[in-house]
Amino acid sequence: MGVSISFISATTEELDRAENEPSWADEYIYELYTSDDVSIPDRPRGGPDKAWAGLQFLLDDTDVQLDFLMDGFQIQEDGTLFGWSAEQIESVARQLREMPWERLAAHYDPERMMKEEVYPKTWRLDPEGELDWLERSYDELVAFFKEAVEGGYGAFMNFSF
C-alpha cells in the first residue's frame, strides 16, 4: 500500500463540521471519494499520492511555504485527516503558480534523497523516471490547488499509511 497524501476540496461549513465531529468527516470524505450519488458534488481532488515526501524535499529548498505534515489543522487525533482553510489553499496556490517545475526540479538530488531516506526511497533505481514521476505529481498538485481556489474551496487532506 504505502504512505500517501490526497486532497479533496471542502466548503468552510464542511471543515467546521469536521473539526467538531471528526467521525462524521471520515464517513463524509469516504462518500465524496466513492459515491456515484449525483447529489454529492463533483469537486476538485488530487494530490501528490506517494510522491509527497519527494516533493516536500524539493519544496524545502525553495521559498514555497508548504509543509504537508504540518500545515492545516488536525481533524483526526491519529494524524490521518487534516483540514485546510480556503485562505491556506489560496496562499499555497499562489506560491505554486510562482514556482515553475524547472526551478523546483533543480533541487532534485537522488543521492542526497537516498542518504536522507526520503520516502519512498527509490530515487537511485531510475533517477530520470523518478524525476518524471515527481513532475507529474507536482502538476497534479498545482492543478488541484488552482481548481480549489477557483471554486472557493478549502480542503481535506488525507494522510494514509
N, C-alpha and C positions, 0 to 999 in steps of 0.2 A: 504494500500500500504506500507507505512513505509519509513524509511530513509535507503538508501543503497549505496554502493560503488561497482563499477565494473571497470575492466581494459580490454582494448583491445590493442594489440600491434600496434605500429605505426613506420613508417620509419622516418628518420630525415627530409626528404622532406615534408612528411605529417604534421609533427609537426611544421615546419617552415611556411607552408601554413596556417595551423590552427591558428597560432599566428597572422598572417597578415589578415586572412579572417575568423573570428570566425563563421560567418553564414555558410560558406562552411563546416566547421568542423562538425557542428550539423547534416547537411544532410548526409555527408560522413560517419560519425560514425553510423548513423541510418541504412544506406545501408550495412555497414560491419556486423552489428548485424542481419539484417533481410533478406538480399538478397539471392536468390537462383542462382544468376548470377555466372556462373563458372569463369568469368573473374575477379571477386573480389577474391583476395587471401584468402585462409583459413589461419588463423593466430591464435596464442595463445590469449586466452581470459579467463577471470575468475575474481575471486576476493572474497573478504570477504562477499559481499552482506550485509545483515543486521547485521552480526557479527562484523563489522568493529570496533565499539566502544568497544566491549568486548575484541577484540584482541588488540586494542590500549591500553586498561587498562593493559593488561598483558605485552605488549611490553614496556610500560612506566617504568616498574620496572626492565628493563634489559638494557644492553648497545647497543641494536639494535637501530640504528638511523633511525627510520621510524615514520613519523607523517602524517597520511592520510590526515588531513585537512590543513597541512602547506607545505608539500613537493610538488614539481613540480612547474610549472608556470601556472598562471591563463589564460585561454583562453576566457571563458565567464565571463562577468562582474558580473553576478548573482551568481558566485561561483559554478556552476554546472559542469564545464568541465575544466580539467587541463591537461597539457602535462608534461610528464616525459621523460627526455633525456635517450639515451641508456646508458650513463655513470651513471645516477642515478639508472637505472634499474639494472645495473651490481653491483653497490655498495650495494644496498638493497639485491639482490640475494645472494651475498657473505655472508652478515650478517645473512640472514635467514638460509642459509646452515649450518652456525656455531651455530645455536640456535635450538637444538633438542626440540621437543614438550614437553618432560618431564620437561625440565628446565623452559620452558615458563609456563607450567601448574602449577608449584609450586607457582606461584603468584596469582592463582585463589582464590578469596575470595568473595563468593556470598553476604555475609552480607555487606562488605565494598562497593561492587559494587552497591548494592541497596541504601546504605546510600549516595553514591556519584552520584546516579541517572544515572548510566551508561546505555545507550540505549542498548537493548530495555526494560530494567527494569523488566526482568522475571527471574532473577538469583535464587531467592528463591523458585520458583514454582517447579522446578525439577533440583536441582543443578547438579546432575550427568549427566542428559540428556543435560543440557546446556553446560557442560564441553565437552561432546562428540561432540556437535554441533560446539563448538569453535575449537576443534581439526580437524574436517572435513574441516572447513573453512580455518584454517591455512594450512592444507595440500594442499588445492586448491590454496591458495595464493603462497605458496612456489613453487608449480608446474608451475604456471603462470610465475613467475619471472625467473625460470630456463629455461623454453621454450623460453621466450622472449630474454634472453641472448644468447641462442644457435642460435637464428635467427638474432641476431644483432639488435634487435628492441629497441625502446623507447616505450612509451605507452601513450594512452589517459586514463585518469581516470574520470569516470562519477560519479558525486555525485548527487543522486536524492532524493528529499524529497517531 
